[in-house]
Structure formats: C-alpha cells, structure tokens
Amino acid sequence: MDAGFVEGFEYFAQNAGAQIAANGSAERIVLAEEEIAALAEAIEVLGTNKSVDFLSGDIAEYLLAHTFNIDAILSESENRATVPRVTSFASPDIVLNTGEEFQVKFYADGAKSARAQSVTYREASNNPSTKAGAAHVIAQGDVDPNSPIYKGMGRVIPKDQTADAELFLDRKAAKESVTRKSNARRYVETKENLTEVVEDRRGVASKSFAREESKQIAREAKEGNLNLEDYGISMDQMIKARHILASSIKAGMSAAMIAAVLKAGPLLVSCVEELVATGEVDLDRLQDSGTDLATNSGAAFVTGSISSAIVEAMHSGLLGESAKDLNPSIVASATVVAVNAIRNGVKVAKGEMGNREFADAVVRDTFVSAVALAGGAVGQAALPMVPMIGYLLGSFVGSAVGGITYNAGQSLLMSFAVEKGITFFGIVDQDYELPESTLESLGIEVFEYERFMPDSASIDKFSPDVLRLDPTSVDTYRISFPKRGVIGFGKVGYIDSH
C-alpha cells in the first residue's frame, strides 16, 4: 500500500474525531442561542396588557423553563421543559419531558408564596375561581380534601423568599400538628418540594430569579427595551466551566473510539487475510499493532477534548466577539497539527527524532490538513443534506490525496537535490563523504576507531624459503564514478555502488 496513502489515513483517523467534537460543540452553542431567542420571543408574545404583577408571574414561568433548556443543551441532556399554559384546575405551570411537573408562585413575600403552594382541595373549593374544579375532584372521592392540590409537583418560588417561606411552613406545621395532624402534613409536603429552580433528577437546572427581577423584566418588556443579557441570560454568562469540562471529556472519549475503529478496521482485514492464507495469525505483529492503536486513540482523545473545549469557549463568546464565528473544522485541524507537533517535540528532546524529521512532520501535517479541509468543504457542498457525513467523506479523500501528494513532492524534491546538488535553503543536507567501498578501492585502509585493537605480540617461527615461480600477468584497471543518492532522511550523499 502506498506510504502516502497510509500517512493520510492515519492523519484522518486522528482528525475525524476532533472534527466531530468541534462541530458538535459549535452545534450545541447554536441550539442554546436559539433557546435564548425563543425566550425573548415568548416574553414578547405575552403582550403588554397585563399589570406588572400579573405579567411578572407569567414571565417567571418562561424564564425558568427556557433557562432549564439552555442548561440541558449545554449539559448534552435530552430533557426539556415546556410551559403548557393550561388554565384547568391544579394544572402544572412547567412540565418536563421526564414527566416531572412544577408549580410557580411569585407572590409578594415568602409567606404568601408558600401559602399559595400549600392550598388544599377543601380550601380551593371555597374559592370562587377554583370552586368548580376542586368540588369536582372531591366528588370523585379519589383525593383527601386536606391534601394540597399541587401534591407531587415541585413548588417554585422566588430565590429571595425561601427563608421566609420555610419559616411560615414550619410554624403552620407545628401549630396544626397539635390540633389537626392530618392538616399539618400538607405543610410538610410543601416544604419538602419547595425549590427556587426547575431541576431534573440528573442535575440539569434553570436559573433562579428574585421577585423584583421578574417584575423589572416585566416593566422592561412592557416598555419594549428588555435586554436578557442584563439578567445573566446570554451564552457567555450561561455556559460554565462544568459544561465545557464535561462535554470535552465526552468528546474526547468519542474521538478516541472513532480513531480506534478506523485504525482497527485495516488491522482486522489484514489478520483475516493472513488467517485465510496461512492458517495462523502473527501474534507479535498483532500485539505491536495493538500498542500503536492505544497510542493513536490516546492522541485522538486529547485532540477531541481540546477541540471541543476551544470551540465552545470561542463560539459562546468567552474568548471575545472576534472568535465567535471561527470555523470549528479549522480549530480541529489546527489542534491536531499542534498536538502532533508537541508529541514529536518530545521525541526530539528524547533523541528519538531528528530536527529535520520534526520539521518535515510539521510541514506534512500542515499540508495534509489543508488538503483535508479543502476536501471536507467539497464533500459538504456535494452532500448538503448530511453535512457531517459529507464533510468526513471529503476529508478522508483529502487526507489520502494530501499524503500521496506530499510524498510525491518530497520524492521529486530529493531527486532534484541529488541531480543538482542544491540544499533548498537547508532543507536537504548535502553530504560529500565517500563511502567505505570507494575508499577501500583507492587503497585507503578503513577502520572503526571504536573497535581498533593493537596487534598482539607473537613469536616468529623460522621456516626455509621455498622456490616459487610467479606467473606473468597483465595488470587490469577498472574506472568507476561514485554515484549520489538519498542516504538518510533529508540527506544526499555518495552511495555504495557495489
């Protein structure tokens, strides 16, 4: 198999995971920004006809639901909150797709919010606005008239009212436990479910809001000058270090898995072919390949996690406005080149790689990366309905073409250096040391000084001379010219012609 193609494939195996990670992070940021826009639109749709007090309560429902969704998107959770806006008796204000329900009460103080959250069916049946619904439920005989109508729901109140609300509920529970124990349970149940946020069982949570915050948002909405960023609702304020860390680790693991699968495919095919041809598998080669596989997967984990973290930080605005629109594919490719350069730099420091090899590796990765990016762009344009698949297919072709082209160009450059004797500004080392065979043919004794040993003493033995007749011979001469060729990495010199 062509060496250039192999190098291109190895680059693609490491780069593919980073590309998916980077583009996935960019997509999450886009979805979160769309959720912020949906919140602004929902507040606008509520209109300006209601008073600030009533409007602030409605707005609080959307603030809680949409900020929960933003956190879910950034946490890569599938859970979502909706505001059903149903007016039927004891209906929830916010519903999660997990089945969890929440009731929102943003009243004037903690005691009033807690009282509204702990209303019983009996009390509701005495209220003109809820009398019909409560009486209907009680008549069915399925509920205890002294149980709260919002039983089982999360009870959301403003963040600045929790202490007063809990104090109110504790006092009411203590008082009722003396005279009416059955009635005291509703206060205990309400306190157990009291919360400032909409939260699921996996830690995804909305922002919390104070009563005055919701009222001020309502005022600005009525005036038409609401800016959600003033209340901490923007990408650079909503995204947290935990979001970036969690998603980058997950992206790195996915990248490592992709690299392992891509690298293991050719290995498995080779093993099957060897098994069919010889009836056995070279376990030593398989072990060496497994070590390489683990190394490449580790490198893919690093590039995938770093690419994901950088793109999320850039596109969320944490690194400034100028970086928000940077192409995630370019970030991923640059990350792969940088990580490979660091790995090779360590090899140089350990003496496992020369400076010329290091420079060549950096240039090769940069060249293959550029061709892969171009191929990915072509693939994405050819398959716009499946952008990531189209991009990866184009990137694979580009990586292979880049590897083959670079190797061909390098071979051409070395051939030109051999023929013309130039160094290309130090890229090629021109060595003019003659090979040992040429020196020996000239009658020059060659030895390796590291192995030179002095002659050992010996006693000469006497033996009579024997008459010998030397046959006449004609001296013959052979003329040869030393040839030049590639004798090392980036190095041209005289080669042994024998």
TAGIGI-V294640 format. One record per pair of residues at least 12 apart in sequence whose ideal C-beta (glycine too) atoms are under 8 Angstrom apart, sorted by the first residue. I is the first residue (numbers start at 1). J is the second residue. D is the distance in whole Angstrom. If there is no record, write none. Layout:
BEGIN
i;j;d
I;J;D
I;J;D
END
This chain:
BEGIN
i;j;d
2;404;6
2;407;8
3;403;8
3;407;6
4;400;8
4;403;4
4;404;4
4;405;7
4;406;6
4;407;4
4;408;7
5;400;5
5;403;6
5;404;6
6;403;7
7;364;7
7;368;7
7;403;4
7;406;8
7;407;7
8;368;6
8;399;4
8;400;4
8;401;7
8;402;6
8;403;3
8;404;7
9;262;8
9;266;8
9;396;8
9;399;7
9;400;6
9;403;7
10;263;8
10;296;7
11;336;7
11;365;7
11;368;5
11;369;7
11;372;7
11;399;5
11;402;8
11;403;7
12;262;7
12;372;7
12;395;6
12;396;5
12;399;4
12;400;7
13;258;8
13;259;5
13;262;4
13;263;5
13;296;6
13;300;7
14;259;6
14;296;6
14;299;6
14;300;5
14;303;6
14;336;6
14;340;8
15;303;8
15;332;7
15;333;7
15;336;5
15;369;7
15;372;6
15;395;7
15;399;7
16;255;8
16;258;5
16;259;7
16;262;7
16;392;6
16;395;7
16;396;8
17;251;8
17;254;6
17;255;3
17;256;7
17;257;8
17;258;4
17;259;5
17;300;5
17;303;7
17;304;4
18;255;6
18;300;7
18;303;4
18;304;5
18;306;8
18;307;4
18;332;4
18;333;8
18;335;6
18;336;5
19;307;8
19;328;8
19;329;6
19;332;5
19;333;8
19;376;7
19;391;7
19;392;7
19;395;7
20;251;8
20;254;7
20;255;7
20;258;7
20;304;8
20;388;7
20;392;8
21;248;8
21;251;4
21;252;7
21;254;7
21;255;5
21;304;4
21;305;7
21;307;5
21;308;4
21;311;8
21;332;7
22;307;4
22;308;6
22;310;8
22;311;5
22;328;4
22;329;7
22;331;5
22;332;4
22;335;8
23;311;8
23;328;5
23;329;7
23;332;8
23;388;6
23;391;8
24;251;7
24;308;7
25;247;6
25;251;7
25;307;8
25;308;5
25;309;8
25;311;4
25;312;5
25;315;7
25;328;7
26;311;5
26;315;5
26;328;4
28;73;6
28;74;6
28;76;7
28;247;7
28;312;7
29;235;6
29;239;8
29;311;8
29;312;6
29;315;4
29;316;6
30;315;8
31;73;5
32;70;5
32;73;5
32;74;6
32;235;6
32;238;7
32;239;8
32;316;8
33;235;6
35;66;6
35;69;5
35;70;5
35;73;6
36;66;7
36;70;7
36;228;7
36;233;6
36;234;7
36;235;7
36;238;8
38;66;6
39;62;6
39;63;7
39;66;4
39;67;8
39;228;7
39;233;7
40;226;7
40;228;6
42;62;5
42;66;7
42;83;8
43;59;6
43;62;6
43;217;7
43;221;5
43;226;7
44;221;7
46;58;6
46;59;7
46;62;8
46;221;7
48;221;7
48;222;4
52;215;5
52;218;5
52;219;6
52;222;7
53;215;7
55;218;4
55;221;7
55;222;7
56;106;6
56;211;8
56;214;4
56;215;4
56;217;7
56;218;4
57;104;7
57;105;8
57;106;5
57;214;7
59;214;6
59;217;6
59;218;5
59;221;7
60;104;6
60;106;5
60;156;8
60;158;8
60;209;6
60;214;5
61;83;5
61;93;5
61;94;6
61;104;5
62;83;6
63;206;8
63;207;7
63;209;6
63;214;7
63;217;7
63;233;8
64;81;7
64;94;6
64;102;8
64;104;7
64;156;6
64;197;7
64;198;5
64;206;5
64;207;8
64;209;7
65;81;4
65;82;7
65;83;5
65;94;5
65;198;7
65;206;7
66;81;8
67;206;4
67;207;4
67;233;7
67;238;7
68;80;8
68;81;4
68;94;8
68;96;8
68;197;8
68;198;5
68;199;8
68;200;8
68;204;7
68;205;7
68;206;4
69;81;6
70;233;8
70;238;5
71;204;5
71;205;6
71;206;7
71;238;7
72;200;8
72;204;5
74;238;7
74;239;6
74;240;8
74;243;4
74;247;8
75;203;8
75;204;5
75;243;6
75;246;7
75;247;8
76;246;7
76;247;6
76;250;7
77;200;8
77;202;6
77;204;5
78;97;8
79;96;6
79;97;6
79;98;6
79;200;5
79;202;7
79;204;6
80;96;7
80;97;5
81;94;5
81;95;7
81;96;5
81;97;8
81;198;6
81;206;7
82;94;7
82;95;6
82;96;8
82;97;8
88;133;7
89;124;8
89;130;6
89;132;8
89;133;3
89;134;7
89;136;8
89;137;7
89;149;8
90;124;8
90;130;8
90;133;7
90;134;8
90;137;8
90;149;4
90;150;6
92;150;8
92;153;6
93;156;8
94;156;8
94;198;6
96;198;8
96;200;6
98;200;6
98;201;7
100;154;7
100;200;6
100;201;8
101;152;7
101;153;5
101;154;7
102;153;6
102;154;4
102;155;8
102;156;5
102;195;8
102;198;5
103;117;6
103;150;5
103;153;5
103;154;7
103;155;6
103;156;7
104;156;5
104;157;8
105;117;5
105;155;7
105;156;7
105;157;6
106;157;7
106;158;5
106;211;6
106;214;6
107;157;8
107;211;8
108;211;7
109;161;6
109;164;6
110;157;7
110;161;4
110;162;7
110;163;7
110;164;3
110;165;4
110;166;8
110;167;7
110;168;6
111;164;6
111;165;7
111;168;4
113;157;4
113;158;7
113;161;5
113;165;6
114;157;7
114;161;8
114;164;8
114;165;4
114;166;8
114;168;5
114;169;5
114;190;7
114;194;7
115;168;7
117;148;8
117;150;6
117;155;4
117;157;7
117;165;8
117;190;5
117;194;7
118;148;5
118;169;7
118;172;8
118;186;5
118;187;6
118;190;4
119;148;6
119;149;6
119;150;8
120;145;7
120;146;5
120;147;6
120;148;6
120;149;7
120;183;8
120;186;6
121;134;5
121;137;6
121;138;5
121;143;6
121;144;8
121;145;5
121;146;8
121;147;7
121;149;6
122;134;8
122;138;8
122;145;4
122;146;6
124;149;5
125;138;6
125;145;8
130;149;8
134;149;7
144;182;8
146;180;8
146;182;5
146;183;5
146;185;8
146;186;7
147;185;8
147;186;6
147;189;8
148;186;5
148;189;6
148;190;6
150;190;8
151;186;8
151;189;6
152;193;8
153;193;7
154;193;6
154;195;5
154;198;7
154;199;8
155;190;6
155;193;5
155;194;5
155;195;7
156;195;6
156;196;7
156;197;7
156;198;6
157;194;7
157;195;8
157;196;7
158;196;7
158;208;8
158;209;6
158;210;5
158;211;4
158;213;8
158;214;7
159;196;4
159;208;4
159;209;6
159;210;5
160;210;4
160;211;6
160;212;8
161;211;7
162;194;7
162;196;6
165;194;6
166;191;6
166;194;7
169;187;5
169;188;8
169;190;6
169;191;4
169;194;7
170;187;8
170;191;7
172;184;8
172;187;5
173;187;4
173;188;5
173;191;7
196;208;4
207;232;7
207;233;7
207;238;8
209;231;8
213;231;6
217;231;6
234;317;7
235;315;8
235;316;4
235;317;6
236;316;5
236;317;4
236;318;5
239;312;7
239;316;5
239;318;7
243;312;7
244;308;8
244;309;5
244;312;5
244;313;6
245;309;8
247;308;6
247;309;8
247;312;6
248;305;4
248;306;7
248;308;4
248;309;4
248;312;8
249;305;6
251;304;5
251;305;6
251;307;7
251;308;4
252;300;8
252;301;4
252;302;7
252;304;4
252;305;3
252;306;8
252;308;7
253;301;7
253;304;8
254;304;7
255;300;5
255;301;6
255;303;7
255;304;3
255;305;7
255;307;8
256;297;4
256;298;7
256;300;5
256;301;4
256;304;7
257;297;8
258;300;7
259;296;5
259;297;5
259;299;8
259;300;3
260;293;6
260;296;8
260;297;5
260;300;8
263;292;8
263;293;5
263;296;5
263;297;8
264;293;6
267;286;8
267;289;5
267;293;7
271;286;7
299;339;6
299;340;8
299;343;7
302;339;6
303;332;7
303;335;5
303;336;5
303;339;5
306;335;5
306;339;7
307;328;8
307;331;6
307;332;4
307;335;5
310;331;5
310;335;7
311;328;5
311;331;5
311;332;8
314;326;6
314;331;7
315;328;8
329;373;6
329;376;6
329;391;7
330;373;7
333;369;4
333;372;7
333;373;6
334;369;8
336;365;7
336;369;7
337;362;7
337;365;5
337;366;6
337;369;6
340;361;7
340;362;8
340;365;5
341;358;8
341;361;8
341;362;5
341;365;7
344;357;8
344;358;5
344;361;5
344;362;7
345;358;7
354;489;7
356;427;8
356;429;7
356;489;6
356;490;4
356;491;8
357;489;5
357;490;8
359;427;8
360;410;8
360;489;7
360;490;7
364;403;8
364;406;5
367;402;6
367;405;8
367;406;5
368;399;6
368;402;4
368;403;6
368;406;6
369;402;8
370;402;7
371;398;5
371;399;7
371;401;6
371;402;3
371;405;7
372;395;5
372;398;4
372;399;4
372;402;6
373;395;7
373;398;7
374;398;6
375;394;4
375;395;5
375;396;8
375;397;5
375;398;2
375;399;7
375;401;7
375;402;8
376;391;4
376;392;7
376;394;5
376;395;4
376;398;6
377;391;8
377;394;7
378;394;5
378;398;8
379;391;5
379;392;7
379;393;5
379;394;2
379;395;7
379;397;7
380;394;6
382;394;7
413;427;8
413;428;7
414;428;7
414;486;5
414;490;8
414;492;7
417;430;7
417;492;5
418;484;5
418;485;6
418;486;7
418;492;5
421;484;8
421;492;8
427;490;7
428;490;6
428;491;7
428;492;6
429;488;8
429;490;6
429;491;4
429;492;7
430;492;5
430;493;8
431;487;7
431;491;6
431;492;7
431;493;4
431;494;8
432;493;7
432;494;7
433;493;6
433;494;7
434;482;7
434;494;6
435;482;7
435;493;8
435;494;5
435;495;7
435;496;5
436;496;8
437;496;5
437;497;7
437;498;5
438;482;5
438;494;7
438;496;8
438;497;8
441;480;8
480;497;6
482;494;5
482;495;8
482;497;7
483;495;5
483;497;6
END
